[in-house]
Amino acid sequence: MTVSRKKVLVCLSLFALLCLLGLVGYLLFLLDSPRSGPARIGIALSPTPANLRFVKGLRGILAKQGYSKSANPRFLIRGYNDAAGARRALSRFRRSGVAMLVIAGDDSIIDLARTGGSQPVVLGFADNPVRGPVQRRIETAEMITGVSYFPPYERTLELSRRVIGDYAELTVLLAAEEPWPDLDRFQTAARKLGIAVRPVRTSLAGVSRTIAGLRGKTALLYLPAQSLWIANRRLIGSALENAGLPAVGNNLAFRDLAVLTDYAEPETMGEIAGQIIIKIQHGAIPRYMPAELSADYKLAVNLRLLSRCGLPIHEDVLSYANEVIR
Protein backbone atom coordinates (compact mmCIF):
# COMPACT_ATOMS: atom_id res chain seq x y z
CA MET A 1 0.00 0.00 0.00
CA THR A 2 2.90 2.31 0.85
CA VAL A 3 4.59 1.61 -2.49
CA SER A 4 1.38 2.33 -4.35
CA ARG A 5 0.98 5.70 -2.57
CA LYS A 6 4.54 6.67 -3.54
CA LYS A 7 3.81 5.84 -7.18
CA VAL A 8 0.69 7.99 -7.08
CA LEU A 9 2.65 10.92 -5.60
CA VAL A 10 5.38 10.56 -8.24
CA CYS A 11 2.80 10.45 -11.02
CA LEU A 12 1.02 13.52 -9.64
CA SER A 13 4.33 15.38 -9.34
CA LEU A 14 5.26 14.56 -12.92
CA PHE A 15 1.82 15.61 -14.11
CA ALA A 16 2.09 18.91 -12.23
CA LEU A 17 5.56 19.51 -13.73
CA LEU A 18 4.31 18.82 -17.23
CA CYS A 19 1.39 21.21 -16.72
CA LEU A 20 3.78 23.90 -15.49
CA LEU A 21 6.08 23.41 -18.47
CA GLY A 22 3.09 23.56 -20.81
CA LEU A 23 1.91 26.80 -19.21
CA VAL A 24 5.37 28.35 -19.52
CA GLY A 25 5.57 27.28 -23.17
CA TYR A 26 2.15 28.78 -23.89
CA LEU A 27 3.13 32.09 -22.28
CA LEU A 28 6.33 32.20 -24.32
CA PHE A 29 4.30 31.51 -27.45
CA LEU A 30 1.98 34.40 -26.63
CA LEU A 31 4.91 36.73 -26.02
CA ASP A 32 6.52 35.77 -29.32
CA SER A 33 3.42 35.75 -31.50
CA PRO A 34 2.08 38.87 -33.24
CA ARG A 35 -0.58 40.82 -31.36
CA SER A 36 -3.91 41.82 -32.77
CA GLY A 37 -3.57 45.09 -34.66
CA PRO A 38 -0.06 46.36 -35.45
CA ALA A 39 2.64 43.84 -34.59
CA ARG A 40 6.39 44.08 -34.81
CA ILE A 41 8.14 46.87 -36.67
CA GLY A 42 11.58 46.12 -38.07
CA ILE A 43 13.90 49.14 -38.10
CA ALA A 44 17.16 48.95 -40.08
CA LEU A 45 19.42 51.97 -39.83
CA SER A 46 22.88 53.15 -40.67
CA PRO A 47 23.98 54.27 -37.16
CA THR A 48 24.69 57.95 -37.84
CA PRO A 49 23.69 60.77 -35.44
CA ALA A 50 20.83 61.82 -37.75
CA ASN A 51 19.43 58.31 -38.11
CA LEU A 52 19.58 57.65 -34.37
CA ARG A 53 17.57 60.81 -33.73
CA PHE A 54 15.19 59.82 -36.53
CA VAL A 55 14.41 56.55 -34.74
CA LYS A 56 14.02 58.41 -31.43
CA GLY A 57 11.41 60.68 -33.02
CA LEU A 58 9.60 57.75 -34.63
CA ARG A 59 9.29 55.79 -31.40
CA GLY A 60 8.39 58.93 -29.47
CA ILE A 61 5.42 59.86 -31.68
CA LEU A 62 4.06 56.30 -31.57
CA ALA A 63 4.26 56.31 -27.77
CA LYS A 64 2.60 59.75 -27.53
CA GLN A 65 -0.34 58.63 -29.62
CA GLY A 66 -0.88 55.54 -27.50
CA TYR A 67 0.16 53.20 -30.29
CA SER A 68 2.63 51.24 -28.23
CA LYS A 69 0.23 50.84 -25.30
CA SER A 70 -2.87 49.84 -27.25
CA ALA A 71 -1.27 47.54 -29.79
CA ASN A 72 1.94 46.68 -27.91
CA PRO A 73 4.22 46.57 -30.97
CA ARG A 74 7.80 45.47 -30.55
CA PHE A 75 10.59 47.27 -32.35
CA LEU A 76 13.29 45.02 -33.77
CA ILE A 77 16.24 47.35 -34.43
CA ARG A 78 19.31 46.39 -36.46
CA GLY A 79 22.20 48.60 -37.50
CA TYR A 80 24.11 48.18 -40.75
CA ASN A 81 27.28 49.66 -42.21
CA ASP A 82 27.00 48.54 -45.84
CA ALA A 83 24.57 47.07 -48.36
CA ALA A 84 25.36 43.49 -47.30
CA GLY A 85 24.59 44.34 -43.67
CA ALA A 86 21.31 45.99 -44.68
CA ARG A 87 20.29 42.91 -46.69
CA ARG A 88 21.01 40.66 -43.71
CA ALA A 89 18.93 42.90 -41.43
CA LEU A 90 15.97 42.93 -43.82
CA SER A 91 16.16 39.18 -44.34
CA ARG A 92 16.14 38.62 -40.59
CA PHE A 93 13.15 40.93 -40.14
CA ARG A 94 11.15 39.12 -42.78
CA ARG A 95 11.90 35.73 -41.22
CA SER A 96 10.72 37.15 -37.87
CA GLY A 97 7.33 38.00 -39.32
CA VAL A 98 7.45 41.76 -38.89
CA ALA A 99 4.35 43.64 -40.03
CA MET A 100 6.22 46.66 -41.36
CA LEU A 101 9.76 47.77 -42.21
CA VAL A 102 11.43 51.12 -41.52
CA ILE A 103 14.78 51.74 -43.23
CA ALA A 104 16.92 54.79 -42.44
CA GLY A 105 19.82 55.43 -44.80
CA ASP A 106 20.71 56.94 -48.17
CA ASP A 107 19.47 56.55 -51.76
CA SER A 108 20.79 53.00 -52.06
CA ILE A 109 18.17 51.69 -49.62
CA ILE A 110 15.41 52.08 -52.23
CA ASP A 111 16.85 49.10 -54.14
CA LEU A 112 16.91 47.00 -50.97
CA ALA A 113 13.35 47.98 -50.10
CA ARG A 114 12.09 46.90 -53.51
CA THR A 115 13.56 43.38 -53.32
CA GLY A 116 11.25 40.74 -51.91
CA GLY A 117 8.76 40.84 -49.09
CA SER A 118 5.19 42.05 -49.02
CA GLN A 119 5.38 44.27 -45.91
CA PRO A 120 4.86 48.02 -46.19
CA VAL A 121 8.18 49.90 -46.12
CA VAL A 122 8.73 53.41 -44.75
CA LEU A 123 12.03 54.97 -45.84
CA GLY A 124 13.76 57.69 -43.81
CA PHE A 125 16.29 59.94 -45.53
CA ALA A 126 17.55 61.82 -42.45
CA ASP A 127 21.17 62.02 -43.60
CA ASN A 128 20.72 62.81 -47.28
CA PRO A 129 17.80 64.38 -49.14
CA VAL A 130 15.89 62.13 -51.51
CA ARG A 131 16.70 62.79 -55.18
CA GLY A 132 14.16 63.30 -57.95
CA PRO A 133 14.67 59.91 -59.66
CA VAL A 134 14.48 58.09 -56.31
CA GLN A 135 11.35 60.00 -55.35
CA ARG A 136 9.67 58.92 -58.60
CA ARG A 137 10.63 55.29 -57.92
CA ILE A 138 9.05 55.53 -54.47
CA GLU A 139 5.86 56.93 -55.98
CA THR A 140 5.59 54.00 -58.42
CA ALA A 141 6.38 51.30 -55.83
CA GLU A 142 3.41 49.34 -54.51
CA MET A 143 4.33 49.10 -50.82
CA ILE A 144 6.92 51.86 -50.28
CA THR A 145 6.68 55.42 -49.00
CA GLY A 146 8.95 57.64 -46.90
CA VAL A 147 10.06 61.01 -45.55
CA SER A 148 12.88 63.32 -46.62
CA TYR A 149 13.82 67.02 -46.86
CA PHE A 150 15.37 69.66 -49.10
CA PRO A 151 18.55 71.22 -47.64
CA PRO A 152 18.22 75.01 -47.17
CA TYR A 153 21.34 75.80 -49.19
CA GLU A 154 20.51 79.45 -49.84
CA ARG A 155 19.79 80.17 -46.19
CA THR A 156 23.01 78.38 -45.16
CA LEU A 157 25.10 80.48 -47.55
CA GLU A 158 23.40 83.73 -46.56
CA LEU A 159 24.08 83.05 -42.87
CA SER A 160 27.67 82.05 -43.59
CA ARG A 161 28.24 85.42 -45.28
CA ARG A 162 27.18 87.18 -42.11
CA VAL A 163 29.88 85.24 -40.25
CA ILE A 164 32.71 84.96 -42.80
CA GLY A 165 32.11 88.23 -44.62
CA ASP A 166 31.13 88.97 -48.20
CA TYR A 167 33.19 86.21 -49.84
CA ALA A 168 32.91 85.54 -53.59
CA GLU A 169 34.09 81.92 -53.72
CA LEU A 170 33.95 78.81 -51.59
CA THR A 171 35.33 75.28 -51.85
CA VAL A 172 33.24 72.12 -51.74
CA LEU A 173 35.21 69.21 -50.30
CA LEU A 174 34.06 66.11 -52.21
CA ALA A 175 34.95 62.51 -51.38
CA ALA A 176 36.43 60.91 -54.49
CA GLU A 177 35.09 57.52 -53.42
CA GLU A 178 31.40 58.43 -53.77
CA PRO A 179 29.22 60.80 -55.80
CA TRP A 180 27.36 63.79 -54.42
CA PRO A 181 24.22 64.18 -56.56
CA ASP A 182 23.29 67.50 -54.93
CA LEU A 183 26.27 69.40 -56.37
CA ASP A 184 24.19 70.98 -59.16
CA ARG A 185 21.47 72.06 -56.71
CA PHE A 186 24.12 73.57 -54.40
CA GLN A 187 25.83 75.42 -57.26
CA THR A 188 22.48 76.85 -58.38
CA ALA A 189 21.82 78.18 -54.87
CA ALA A 190 25.32 79.72 -54.73
CA ARG A 191 24.94 81.40 -58.15
CA LYS A 192 21.80 83.16 -56.96
CA LEU A 193 23.95 84.82 -54.29
CA GLY A 194 26.83 85.56 -56.65
CA ILE A 195 29.11 82.93 -55.07
CA ALA A 196 31.42 80.82 -57.23
CA VAL A 197 31.79 77.16 -56.22
CA ARG A 198 35.11 75.35 -56.59
CA PRO A 199 34.74 71.56 -56.19
CA VAL A 200 37.83 69.78 -54.83
CA ARG A 201 37.86 65.99 -54.86
CA THR A 202 40.04 64.02 -52.49
CA SER A 203 40.32 60.50 -51.15
CA LEU A 204 39.90 59.71 -47.49
CA ALA A 205 43.61 58.88 -47.26
CA GLY A 206 44.56 62.31 -48.60
CA VAL A 207 41.86 64.47 -47.03
CA SER A 208 44.04 65.92 -44.23
CA ARG A 209 46.73 66.91 -46.74
CA THR A 210 44.10 68.42 -49.06
CA ILE A 211 42.55 70.52 -46.29
CA ALA A 212 46.00 71.73 -45.17
CA GLY A 213 46.75 72.74 -48.76
CA LEU A 214 43.60 74.90 -48.94
CA ARG A 215 44.73 77.15 -46.10
CA GLY A 216 44.92 80.73 -47.37
CA LYS A 217 43.37 79.72 -50.71
CA THR A 218 39.69 79.70 -49.77
CA ALA A 219 37.50 81.69 -47.40
CA LEU A 220 35.18 78.80 -46.59
CA LEU A 221 34.83 75.03 -46.95
CA TYR A 222 31.48 73.40 -47.54
CA LEU A 223 31.08 69.82 -46.25
CA PRO A 224 28.57 67.83 -48.33
CA ALA A 225 26.55 65.12 -46.59
CA GLN A 226 28.54 62.21 -48.01
CA SER A 227 28.59 59.02 -45.97
CA LEU A 228 32.40 58.87 -46.01
CA TRP A 229 32.72 62.31 -44.43
CA ILE A 230 29.96 61.55 -41.90
CA ALA A 231 31.66 58.30 -40.83
CA ASN A 232 35.08 60.00 -40.58
CA ARG A 233 33.96 63.34 -39.18
CA ARG A 234 36.57 63.32 -36.39
CA LEU A 235 39.38 63.09 -38.92
CA ILE A 236 37.84 65.95 -40.94
CA GLY A 237 37.35 68.06 -37.80
CA SER A 238 40.96 67.58 -36.71
CA ALA A 239 42.25 68.59 -40.17
CA LEU A 240 40.03 71.69 -40.22
CA GLU A 241 41.24 72.81 -36.78
CA ASN A 242 44.88 72.28 -37.70
CA ALA A 243 44.41 74.36 -40.87
CA GLY A 244 42.30 77.02 -39.12
CA LEU A 245 39.70 76.78 -41.89
CA PRO A 246 36.03 77.54 -41.23
CA ALA A 247 33.48 75.10 -42.63
CA VAL A 248 29.70 74.94 -42.95
CA GLY A 249 27.40 72.01 -43.60
CA ASN A 250 23.82 70.76 -43.70
CA ASN A 251 24.13 67.55 -41.69
CA LEU A 252 23.68 67.07 -37.96
CA ALA A 253 26.94 65.09 -37.80
CA PHE A 254 28.95 68.22 -38.72
CA ARG A 255 27.88 70.49 -35.87
CA ASP A 256 31.08 69.80 -33.90
CA LEU A 257 33.41 70.54 -36.84
CA ALA A 258 31.62 73.34 -38.72
CA VAL A 259 31.14 76.94 -37.59
CA LEU A 260 27.56 76.76 -38.91
CA THR A 261 25.40 73.68 -39.38
CA ASP A 262 21.98 74.24 -40.94
CA TYR A 263 20.21 70.88 -40.84
CA ALA A 264 16.77 69.31 -41.11
CA GLU A 265 15.72 68.07 -37.65
CA PRO A 266 15.85 64.23 -37.80
CA GLU A 267 13.47 63.78 -34.86
CA THR A 268 10.77 65.66 -36.77
CA MET A 269 11.30 63.36 -39.74
CA GLY A 270 10.99 60.39 -37.39
CA GLU A 271 7.70 61.79 -36.08
CA ILE A 272 6.42 62.14 -39.66
CA ALA A 273 7.45 58.52 -40.29
CA GLY A 274 5.54 57.47 -37.17
CA GLN A 275 2.42 59.22 -38.44
CA ILE A 276 2.82 57.42 -41.77
CA ILE A 277 2.98 54.09 -39.91
CA ILE A 278 -0.25 54.86 -38.07
CA LYS A 279 -1.98 55.80 -41.34
CA ILE A 280 -0.88 52.53 -42.94
CA GLN A 281 -2.13 50.55 -39.95
CA HIS A 282 -5.50 52.25 -40.41
CA GLY A 283 -5.73 51.14 -44.02
CA ALA A 284 -3.76 53.71 -46.07
CA ILE A 285 -1.93 52.24 -49.08
CA PRO A 286 1.76 53.23 -49.41
CA ARG A 287 1.48 53.49 -53.20
CA TYR A 288 -0.90 56.44 -52.81
CA MET A 289 1.27 58.12 -50.18
CA PRO A 290 4.04 60.19 -51.82
CA ALA A 291 7.26 60.76 -49.88
CA GLU A 292 6.63 63.54 -47.37
CA LEU A 293 9.05 66.44 -46.88
CA SER A 294 10.03 67.91 -43.53
CA ALA A 295 10.25 71.70 -43.21
CA ASP A 296 11.72 71.79 -39.69
CA TYR A 297 15.27 73.14 -39.93
CA LYS A 298 17.68 73.87 -37.08
CA LEU A 299 20.78 76.08 -36.98
CA ALA A 300 23.77 75.17 -34.79
CA VAL A 301 26.48 77.82 -34.26
CA ASN A 302 29.85 76.65 -32.95
CA LEU A 303 31.35 79.55 -30.96
CA ARG A 304 34.48 77.57 -30.10
CA LEU A 305 35.37 77.11 -33.76
CA LEU A 306 34.46 80.69 -34.64
CA SER A 307 36.95 81.86 -32.02
CA ARG A 308 39.63 79.37 -33.17
CA CYS A 309 39.26 80.59 -36.77
CA GLY A 310 39.50 84.22 -35.64
CA LEU A 311 36.00 85.10 -36.80
CA PRO A 312 33.71 87.64 -35.10
CA ILE A 313 30.60 86.49 -33.25
CA HIS A 314 27.55 88.28 -34.66
CA GLU A 315 24.58 88.63 -32.37
CA ASP A 316 22.14 88.60 -35.31
CA VAL A 317 23.40 85.16 -36.34
CA LEU A 318 23.11 83.91 -32.76
CA SER A 319 19.51 85.11 -32.72
CA TYR A 320 18.77 82.60 -35.50
CA ALA A 321 20.53 79.75 -33.70
CA ASN A 322 18.60 76.88 -32.18
CA GLU A 323 21.79 75.51 -30.62
CA VAL A 324 24.97 77.30 -29.56
CA ILE A 325 28.07 75.17 -29.00
CA ARG A 326 30.56 76.85 -26.64
Secondary structure, 3 states (H helix, E strand, C coil): CHHHHHHHHHHHHHHHHHHHHHHHHHHHHHHHCCCCCCCCEEEEECCCHHHHHHHHHHHHHHHHCCHHHHHCCCEEEEECCCHHHHHHHHHHHHHCCCCEEEEECCCCHHHHHCCCCCCCEEEECCCCCCCHHHHHHHHHCCCEEEEEECCCHHHHHHHHHHHHCCCCEEEEEEECCCCCCCHHHHHHHHHHCCCEEEEEEECCCCHHHHHHHCCCCCCCEEECCCHHHHHCHHHHHHHHHHHCCCEEECCHHHCCCCCEEEEECHHHHHHHHHHHHHHHHCCCCHHHCCCEEECCEEEEEEHHHHHHCCCCCCHHHHHHCCEEEC
